[in-house]
Amino acid sequence: MDASSNTVVVTGFGPFRQHLVNSSWAAVKELSKLGLGSEIDLYIAELPAVYQKAKELVCAIWATRQPHLVIHVGLASASRATILLEQCGKNKGYKERDVCGFLPEDGCCVSEGPERIESTINMKRVWKNLLTEGIDAVFSRDAGRERSKGEPLEDEQEDPWKK
Protein backbone atom coordinates (compact mmCIF):
# COMPACT_ATOMS: atom_id res chain seq x y z
CA MET A 1 0.00 0.00 0.00
CA ASP A 2 1.24 3.44 -0.93
CA ALA A 3 0.10 5.87 1.78
CA SER A 4 0.62 8.83 -0.55
CA SER A 5 -1.47 7.28 -3.32
CA ASN A 6 -4.96 8.57 -3.99
CA THR A 7 -5.83 5.49 -6.02
CA VAL A 8 -8.66 3.24 -4.88
CA VAL A 9 -9.19 0.01 -6.78
CA VAL A 10 -12.56 -1.74 -6.67
CA THR A 11 -12.99 -5.12 -8.32
CA GLY A 12 -16.00 -7.24 -9.13
CA PHE A 13 -16.17 -10.74 -10.53
CA GLY A 14 -17.22 -12.05 -13.91
CA PRO A 15 -19.85 -14.70 -14.60
CA PHE A 16 -19.83 -18.06 -12.83
CA ARG A 17 -22.24 -20.96 -12.40
CA GLN A 18 -25.82 -19.75 -12.92
CA HIS A 19 -24.81 -16.08 -12.57
CA LEU A 20 -24.42 -15.04 -16.20
CA VAL A 21 -24.22 -11.44 -15.03
CA ASN A 22 -22.40 -11.22 -11.73
CA SER A 23 -24.06 -8.57 -9.58
CA SER A 24 -20.71 -7.73 -7.96
CA TRP A 25 -19.37 -6.46 -11.28
CA ALA A 26 -22.65 -4.65 -12.02
CA ALA A 27 -22.38 -2.85 -8.67
CA VAL A 28 -18.75 -1.87 -9.28
CA LYS A 29 -19.63 -0.44 -12.70
CA GLU A 30 -22.37 1.66 -11.08
CA LEU A 31 -19.88 2.90 -8.49
CA SER A 32 -17.59 4.03 -11.31
CA LYS A 33 -20.43 6.19 -12.68
CA LEU A 34 -20.84 7.85 -9.27
CA GLY A 35 -17.13 8.11 -8.51
CA LEU A 36 -15.56 8.67 -5.12
CA GLY A 37 -14.96 12.40 -5.41
CA SER A 38 -12.48 14.52 -7.28
CA GLU A 39 -9.61 13.71 -4.89
CA ILE A 40 -9.81 9.95 -5.48
CA ASP A 41 -8.49 8.18 -8.57
CA LEU A 42 -10.98 5.30 -8.86
CA TYR A 43 -9.88 2.31 -10.92
CA ILE A 44 -12.26 -0.59 -11.48
CA ALA A 45 -11.53 -4.06 -12.79
CA GLU A 46 -13.51 -7.19 -13.53
CA LEU A 47 -11.82 -10.31 -12.24
CA PRO A 48 -12.62 -13.60 -13.94
CA ALA A 49 -13.91 -16.36 -11.67
CA VAL A 50 -10.70 -18.25 -12.42
CA TYR A 51 -8.29 -18.74 -9.52
CA GLN A 52 -4.99 -18.30 -11.37
CA LYS A 53 -6.10 -15.49 -13.67
CA ALA A 54 -7.67 -13.50 -10.81
CA LYS A 55 -4.44 -13.89 -8.80
CA GLU A 56 -2.36 -12.64 -11.74
CA LEU A 57 -4.62 -9.63 -12.32
CA VAL A 58 -4.69 -8.64 -8.64
CA CYS A 59 -0.88 -8.86 -8.44
CA ALA A 60 -0.59 -6.74 -11.60
CA ILE A 61 -2.97 -4.13 -10.19
CA TRP A 62 -0.92 -3.81 -7.00
CA ALA A 63 2.32 -3.55 -8.99
CA THR A 64 1.13 -1.03 -11.59
CA ARG A 65 -1.47 1.06 -9.76
CA GLN A 66 0.14 1.05 -6.29
CA PRO A 67 -3.23 1.77 -4.68
CA HIS A 68 -3.94 3.16 -1.26
CA LEU A 69 -6.91 0.80 -0.94
CA VAL A 70 -8.28 -2.22 -2.80
CA ILE A 71 -11.83 -3.46 -2.28
CA HIS A 72 -12.91 -6.78 -3.74
CA VAL A 73 -16.68 -6.95 -4.16
CA GLY A 74 -18.09 -10.45 -4.44
CA LEU A 75 -21.41 -12.18 -4.77
CA ALA A 76 -22.52 -13.98 -1.62
CA SER A 77 -25.71 -15.60 -2.82
CA ALA A 78 -26.08 -17.60 0.41
CA SER A 79 -25.86 -14.49 2.59
CA ARG A 80 -29.01 -13.30 4.26
CA ALA A 81 -27.99 -9.65 3.99
CA THR A 82 -27.45 -7.10 1.26
CA ILE A 83 -23.87 -6.44 2.39
CA LEU A 84 -21.47 -8.96 3.93
CA LEU A 85 -18.34 -7.40 5.46
CA GLU A 86 -15.45 -9.79 6.00
CA GLN A 87 -12.61 -8.87 8.33
CA CYS A 88 -10.25 -11.32 6.70
CA GLY A 89 -9.76 -13.55 3.72
CA LYS A 90 -8.58 -17.14 3.90
CA ASN A 91 -6.13 -18.87 1.62
CA LYS A 92 -7.24 -22.44 2.34
CA GLY A 93 -10.45 -24.40 2.24
CA TYR A 94 -11.42 -23.83 -1.39
CA LYS A 95 -13.68 -26.69 -2.50
CA GLU A 96 -15.37 -25.19 -5.56
CA ARG A 97 -14.03 -25.43 -9.08
CA ASP A 98 -13.61 -22.20 -11.00
CA VAL A 99 -15.31 -21.52 -14.35
CA CYS A 100 -12.52 -23.41 -16.13
CA GLY A 101 -13.01 -26.46 -13.90
CA PHE A 102 -9.81 -25.89 -11.90
CA LEU A 103 -9.66 -26.69 -8.19
CA PRO A 104 -6.56 -25.51 -6.30
CA GLU A 105 -4.31 -28.28 -5.00
CA ASP A 106 -5.19 -29.11 -1.40
CA GLY A 107 -7.81 -26.34 -1.54
CA CYS A 108 -5.07 -23.71 -1.19
CA CYS A 109 -5.49 -20.69 -3.46
CA VAL A 110 -1.93 -19.30 -3.21
CA SER A 111 0.51 -22.06 -2.22
CA GLU A 112 3.22 -19.66 -1.03
CA GLY A 113 0.76 -17.20 0.52
CA PRO A 114 -0.22 -16.58 4.12
CA GLU A 115 -3.02 -18.64 5.65
CA ARG A 116 -5.14 -15.50 6.07
CA ILE A 117 -5.01 -11.79 5.38
CA GLU A 118 -6.58 -9.36 7.85
CA SER A 119 -8.02 -6.06 6.73
CA THR A 120 -6.61 -3.03 8.52
CA ILE A 121 -10.09 -1.50 8.31
CA ASN A 122 -12.21 -2.23 11.37
CA MET A 123 -15.11 -3.94 9.60
CA LYS A 124 -17.04 -4.37 12.83
CA ARG A 125 -17.14 -0.61 13.22
CA VAL A 126 -18.24 -0.23 9.58
CA TRP A 127 -20.93 -2.86 10.19
CA LYS A 128 -22.25 -1.02 13.27
CA ASN A 129 -22.34 2.26 11.33
CA LEU A 130 -24.29 0.61 8.51
CA LEU A 131 -26.80 -0.84 10.97
CA THR A 132 -27.21 2.60 12.58
CA GLU A 133 -28.07 3.96 9.12
CA GLY A 134 -30.63 1.18 8.62
CA ILE A 135 -28.57 -0.62 5.96
CA ASP A 136 -28.94 -4.40 5.89
CA ALA A 137 -25.47 -5.79 6.61
CA VAL A 138 -23.76 -8.79 8.16
CA PHE A 139 -20.33 -8.83 9.82
CA SER A 140 -17.87 -11.71 9.65
CA ARG A 141 -14.53 -11.57 11.44
CA ASP A 142 -13.61 -14.89 9.91
CA ALA A 143 -14.26 -15.54 6.21
CA GLY A 144 -17.24 -17.80 5.82
CA ARG A 145 -18.73 -17.05 9.25
CA GLU A 146 -21.52 -14.52 9.30
CA ARG A 147 -22.88 -12.49 12.14
CA SER A 148 -26.26 -10.86 11.78
CA LYS A 149 -27.98 -8.02 13.58
CA GLY A 150 -27.39 -8.47 17.29
CA GLU A 151 -26.38 -12.14 16.94
CA PRO A 152 -23.35 -12.82 19.18
CA LEU A 153 -20.41 -14.86 18.01
CA GLU A 154 -19.75 -18.00 20.02
CA ASP A 155 -16.45 -16.48 21.14
CA GLU A 156 -17.69 -12.89 21.55
CA GLN A 157 -15.60 -12.38 24.69
CA GLU A 158 -12.44 -12.95 22.65
CA ASP A 159 -13.50 -10.70 19.76
CA PRO A 160 -10.57 -8.28 19.13
CA TRP A 161 -12.87 -5.95 17.12
CA LYS A 162 -15.25 -5.33 20.02
CA LYS A 163 -14.95 -1.55 20.11
C-alpha positions in Angstrom: 0.0 0.0 0.0 1.2 3.4 -0.9 0.1 5.9 1.8 0.6 8.8 -0.5 -1.5 7.3 -3.3 -5.0 8.6 -4.0 -5.8 5.5 -6.0 -8.7 3.2 -4.9 -9.2 0.0 -6.8 -12.6 -1.7 -6.7 -13.0 -5.1 -8.3 -16.0 -7.2 -9.1 -16.2 -10.7 -10.5 -17.2 -12.0 -13.9 -19.8 -14.7 -14.6 -19.8 -18.1 -12.8 -22.2 -21.0 -12.4 -25.8 -19.8 -12.9 -24.8 -16.1 -12.6 -24.4 -15.0 -16.2 -24.2 -11.4 -15.0 -22.4 -11.2 -11.7 -24.1 -8.6 -9.6 -20.7 -7.7 -8.0 -19.4 -6.5 -11.3 -22.6 -4.7 -12.0 -22.4 -2.8 -8.7 -18.8 -1.9 -9.3 -19.6 -0.4 -12.7 -22.4 1.7 -11.1 -19.9 2.9 -8.5 -17.6 4.0 -11.3 -20.4 6.2 -12.7 -20.8 7.9 -9.3 -17.1 8.1 -8.5 -15.6 8.7 -5.1 -15.0 12.4 -5.4 -12.5 14.5 -7.3 -9.6 13.7 -4.9 -9.8 10.0 -5.5 -8.5 8.2 -8.6 -11.0 5.3 -8.9 -9.9 2.3 -10.9 -12.3 -0.6 -11.5 -11.5 -4.1 -12.8 -13.5 -7.2 -13.5 -11.8 -10.3 -12.2 -12.6 -13.6 -13.9 -13.9 -16.4 -11.7 -10.7 -18.3 -12.4 -8.3 -18.7 -9.5 -5.0 -18.3 -11.4 -6.1 -15.5 -13.7 -7.7 -13.5 -10.8 -4.4 -13.9 -8.8 -2.4 -12.6 -11.7 -4.6 -9.6 -12.3 -4.7 -8.6 -8.6 -0.9 -8.9 -8.4 -0.6 -6.7 -11.6 -3.0 -4.1 -10.2 -0.9 -3.8 -7.0 2.3 -3.5 -9.0 1.1 -1.0 -11.6 -1.5 1.1 -9.8 0.1 1.1 -6.3 -3.2 1.8 -4.7 -3.9 3.2 -1.3 -6.9 0.8 -0.9 -8.3 -2.2 -2.8 -11.8 -3.5 -2.3 -12.9 -6.8 -3.7 -16.7 -6.9 -4.2 -18.1 -10.4 -4.4 -21.4 -12.2 -4.8 -22.5 -14.0 -1.6 -25.7 -15.6 -2.8 -26.1 -17.6 0.4 -25.9 -14.5 2.6 -29.0 -13.3 4.3 -28.0 -9.7 4.0 -27.4 -7.1 1.3 -23.9 -6.4 2.4 -21.5 -9.0 3.9 -18.3 -7.4 5.5 -15.5 -9.8 6.0 -12.6 -8.9 8.3 -10.2 -11.3 6.7 -9.8 -13.5 3.7 -8.6 -17.1 3.9 -6.1 -18.9 1.6 -7.2 -22.4 2.3 -10.4 -24.4 2.2 -11.4 -23.8 -1.4 -13.7 -26.7 -2.5 -15.4 -25.2 -5.6 -14.0 -25.4 -9.1 -13.6 -22.2 -11.0 -15.3 -21.5 -14.3 -12.5 -23.4 -16.1 -13.0 -26.5 -13.9 -9.8 -25.9 -11.9 -9.7 -26.7 -8.2 -6.6 -25.5 -6.3 -4.3 -28.3 -5.0 -5.2 -29.1 -1.4 -7.8 -26.3 -1.5 -5.1 -23.7 -1.2 -5.5 -20.7 -3.5 -1.9 -19.3 -3.2 0.5 -22.1 -2.2 3.2 -19.7 -1.0 0.8 -17.2 0.5 -0.2 -16.6 4.1 -3.0 -18.6 5.7 -5.1 -15.5 6.1 -5.0 -11.8 5.4 -6.6 -9.4 7.8 -8.0 -6.1 6.7 -6.6 -3.0 8.5 -10.1 -1.5 8.3 -12.2 -2.2 11.4 -15.1 -3.9 9.6 -17.0 -4.4 12.8 -17.1 -0.6 13.2 -18.2 -0.2 9.6 -20.9 -2.9 10.2 -22.2 -1.0 13.3 -22.3 2.3 11.3 -24.3 0.6 8.5 -26.8 -0.8 11.0 -27.2 2.6 12.6 -28.1 4.0 9.1 -30.6 1.2 8.6 -28.6 -0.6 6.0 -28.9 -4.4 5.9 -25.5 -5.8 6.6 -23.8 -8.8 8.2 -20.3 -8.8 9.8 -17.9 -11.7 9.6 -14.5 -11.6 11.4 -13.6 -14.9 9.9 -14.3 -15.5 6.2 -17.2 -17.8 5.8 -18.7 -17.0 9.3 -21.5 -14.5 9.3 -22.9 -12.5 12.1 -26.3 -10.9 11.8 -28.0 -8.0 13.6 -27.4 -8.5 17.3 -26.4 -12.1 16.9 -23.3 -12.8 19.2 -20.4 -14.9 18.0 -19.7 -18.0 20.0 -16.5 -16.5 21.1 -17.7 -12.9 21.5 -15.6 -12.4 24.7 -12.4 -12.9 22.7 -13.5 -10.7 19.8 -10.6 -8.3 19.1 -12.9 -5.9 17.1 -15.3 -5.3 20.0 -14.9 -1.6 20.1 
